[in-house]
Amino acid sequence: MLTKNLFISVLSALLFLAFYGTSEAFGLFGPPQTISRQSGGLNTSIGYWYHEDKFKNGSEYIIRQNEVYSQVSYGGNDCWEIYGRIGVSDLKISDVFRSTTAATIISNNDFSENWKFFGTLGAKGFLPMGKILGIGAFIQGTYYFNNFSADTAGTNAGVPFAADLKVHDMWNVHAGIGFQAAVPYGIKLYAGPYIYYSEAKVRLSANIPGLELGTENVLIKNTKNYGGMIGANIPLSRGFHLNIEGQYSERLSLGAAVSYAY
């Protein structure tokens, strides 16, 4: 009864997000079922995630990120888990400085900034449907604590200029459902759909003719609100697990994590 009630609570929260549109966290979602011991306990992870997406504010931009993070989780009863992450991420935005007029010539069109800190919180619930199959739901959100910034330079009608683009207040939320199958050697395969919402504010330090962004804050957000995931959790030895996962929405994202269950 406790397992079913917990699963229903998580699923209800997921449906609320789906209908009211408050839904990205970066990194692996992981298998629906916790790897913590049945009586309850910690598991920790170190992971790498490569993320691609499309953002828009009228124009569309391709977003790319490389993320490295550490995660601490607590789960129990083979059916629930809560977790937190801390990590660093870079940020690349293609063609954000492109000029729309021949009078403005830009030295570089792309935005690129190195490692900034982020944090993630998440929760998941799992309902077994026999010894092999099960279904779970999860919610996870991320906030970037630092601003990303990068310079660009060029000429307008022959006059040199330089400007700095700042990306700030970047955050995202994901929620989804995962279907899991246990196969030989303790491997857990999972797949399912998810919904998400991601946004950031961008502002250029100067108004440059021909550049779409200026000194006013502009909200950019993801162009699509849903996607799909597929992954595998593979037990290694001495309590270690390898998790491999891919996600696809507008673009393909993928990563891996090594976990240890205490």
C-alpha positions in Angstrom: 0.0 0.0 0.0 2.8 2.4 0.9 4.5 1.6 -2.5 1.4 2.3 -4.5 0.5 5.5 -2.5 4.0 6.9 -3.1 3.9 6.1 -6.8 0.5 7.7 -7.2 1.8 10.8 -5.4 4.8 11.1 -7.8 2.7 10.4 -10.8 0.1 13.0 -9.7 2.9 15.6 -9.5 4.0 14.6 -13.0 0.6 15.1 -14.4 0.3 18.5 -12.7 3.4 19.6 -14.5 2.2 18.2 -17.8 -1.1 20.1 -17.7 0.2 23.4 -16.2 3.4 23.7 -18.2 6.0 24.1 -15.5 8.3 21.5 -16.6 14.8 20.2 -17.9 17.4 19.1 -15.5 20.5 18.1 -17.1 22.2 14.8 -16.5 21.0 11.3 -16.5 17.5 10.5 -15.2 18.7 7.0 -14.3 16.7 3.8 -13.9 13.2 4.2 -12.4 14.2 1.8 -9.5 16.7 2.9 -6.9 19.9 1.0 -6.5 20.0 1.7 -2.7 19.5 -1.3 -0.5 15.9 -2.4 0.2 16.0 -1.3 3.9 17.1 2.2 2.8 20.5 3.7 2.3 22.8 6.0 0.3 24.3 5.7 -3.1 26.7 8.2 -4.7 27.5 8.9 -8.4 30.0 10.7 -10.6 28.7 11.5 -14.0 29.3 13.2 -17.3 26.6 14.6 -19.6 26.7 16.0 -23.1 23.5 18.1 -23.8 22.2 19.7 -27.0 18.9 21.6 -27.4 17.3 24.4 -29.4 16.3 27.7 -27.7 14.3 30.5 -29.3 13.3 34.1 -28.9 12.0 34.6 -32.4 15.3 33.2 -33.9 16.5 29.7 -33.0 19.8 28.9 -31.4 21.5 25.5 -30.9 22.7 25.1 -27.2 25.5 22.7 -26.3 26.8 21.8 -22.9 29.3 19.5 -21.3 28.6 18.8 -17.7 30.5 16.9 -14.9 28.7 16.3 -11.6 28.6 14.4 -8.3 25.4 13.1 -7.0 24.2 11.9 -3.5 21.0 9.8 -3.4 18.9 8.2 -0.6 16.4 5.5 -1.5 14.6 2.5 0.0 12.0 -0.2 -0.4 13.2 -0.6 -4.0 10.6 2.0 -4.9 11.6 5.5 -4.0 14.6 7.8 -4.1 15.5 11.5 -3.6 18.8 13.0 -4.9 20.9 16.1 -5.2 23.7 17.0 -7.6 26.4 19.6 -7.7 28.5 20.1 -10.9 30.1 22.4 -13.4 29.0 23.1 -17.0 30.2 25.0 -20.0 27.8 26.7 -22.5 28.0 27.1 -26.3 25.4 28.9 -28.4 25.7 28.8 -32.1 25.2 31.9 -34.3 24.0 34.1 -31.4 26.2 37.0 -32.7 25.3 36.6 -36.4 24.7 39.9 -38.2 21.6 40.6 -40.2 23.2 43.6 -42.1 26.2 43.8 -44.4 27.4 47.0 -42.6 28.1 45.0 -39.4 30.9 42.5 -39.6 31.4 40.2 -36.6 34.7 38.5 -35.7 32.9 35.4 -34.2 29.3 34.3 -34.4 29.3 31.8 -31.6 29.0 32.2 -27.8 31.4 30.1 -25.7 31.9 30.1 -21.9 33.7 27.6 -19.6 32.8 26.0 -16.3 30.1 27.4 -14.1 28.4 25.8 -11.1 24.9 24.3 -11.1 22.8 22.3 -8.7 20.0 19.7 -9.2 17.3 18.2 -7.0 15.2 15.2 -8.0 12.8 12.5 -6.8 11.6 9.3 -8.3 9.0 6.6 -7.5 8.8 3.0 -8.8 6.0 0.4 -8.9 7.0 -3.2 -9.7 4.7 -5.2 -12.0 6.1 -8.7 -11.3 9.8 -9.7 -11.0 10.8 -8.4 -14.4 8.7 -5.3 -15.4 8.0 -2.1 -13.6 7.0 1.5 -14.1 8.3 4.7 -12.5 8.0 8.4 -12.5 10.5 11.2 -11.8 10.8 14.9 -11.4 14.1 16.8 -11.4 15.2 20.4 -11.7 18.4 22.4 -12.2 19.5 25.9 -11.5 22.8 27.5 -12.7 24.3 29.6 -9.8 26.7 31.6 -12.1 26.2 33.8 -15.1 27.7 32.8 -18.4 29.4 35.6 -20.4 31.4 36.0 -23.6 32.8 38.8 -25.7 32.4 39.6 -29.4 33.9 42.3 -31.5 33.6 43.6 -35.1 33.0 46.7 -37.1 29.9 48.7 -38.0 30.3 50.8 -41.1 34.0 50.6 -40.5 33.9 51.7 -36.9 35.3 49.1 -34.4 33.1 47.9 -31.5 33.2 45.3 -28.7 30.3 43.9 -26.7 29.7 41.3 -23.9 26.8 38.9 -23.9 25.6 37.7 -20.5 23.4 34.6 -20.0 21.8 34.6 -16.6 19.0 33.1 -14.5 19.3 29.8 -16.4 17.1 27.0 -15.0 15.2 23.9 -16.2 12.8 21.2 -15.0 12.1 17.7 -16.3 9.4 15.2 -15.5 8.8 11.8 -17.0 7.7 8.2 -16.9 10.1 5.2 -17.2 9.3 1.6 -18.1 11.9 -0.8 -16.7 12.8 -4.4 -17.5 15.2 -6.6 -15.5 17.3 -8.9 -17.7 20.0 -11.4 -16.9 23.1 -10.5 -14.9 21.2 -7.9 -12.9 21.0 -5.4 -15.8 18.1 -3.0 -15.8 16.9 -1.6 -19.2 14.6 1.4 -19.2 12.9 3.8 -21.6 10.1 6.3 -21.6 8.8 9.8 -22.4 9.4 13.1 -20.6 8.3 16.7 -20.6 10.5 19.6 -19.8 10.8 23.4 -19.7 14.1 25.4 -19.9 14.8 29.1 -20.0 17.5 31.7 -19.6 17.8 35.5 -19.9 20.3 37.1 -22.2 21.5 40.6 -22.5 24.2 42.4 -24.7 26.2 45.2 -23.1 25.6 47.5 -26.2 23.1 47.9 -28.9 24.8 47.0 -32.2 23.1 47.6 -35.5 22.4 44.2 -37.2 22.5 42.2 -34.0 19.2 40.8 -32.7 20.1 41.0 -29.0 20.6 44.3 -27.2 20.8 45.9 -23.8 17.3 44.8 -22.8 16.9 41.4 -21.1 15.5 38.8 -23.5 14.0 35.5 -22.5 15.1 32.5 -24.5 13.5 29.0 -23.9 13.4 25.6 -25.4 11.5 25.1 -28.7 10.0 21.7 -27.8 8.6 20.5 -24.5 8.8 16.8 -24.8 11.3 14.0 -25.6 12.2 10.4 -25.0 14.9 8.5 -23.1 16.5 5.1 -23.2 19.2 3.7 -20.9 20.7 0.7 -19.0 22.0 0.3 -15.5 24.7 -2.4 -15.3 26.0 -3.8 -12.0 29.8 -4.1 -11.9 31.4 -5.4 -8.7 31.7 -4.5 -5.0 28.5 -2.3 -5.1 29.4 -0.3 -8.2 27.0 0.3 -11.1 27.4 1.8 -14.6 24.5 3.8 -16.0 24.4 4.7 -19.7 21.6 6.9 -21.1 20.5 8.8 -24.2 17.8 11.4 -24.5 16.3 12.9 -27.7 14.1 16.0 -28.1 15.1 18.5 -30.7 18.7 17.2 -30.5 20.5 14.1 -29.1 22.0 14.2 -25.6 23.9 11.3 -23.9 26.1 10.5 -20.9 27.2 8.0 -18.3 27.6 7.7 -14.6 29.3 5.4 -12.2 27.5 4.8 -8.9 28.3 3.1 -5.6 25.6 1.8 -3.3 26.5 1.7 0.4 
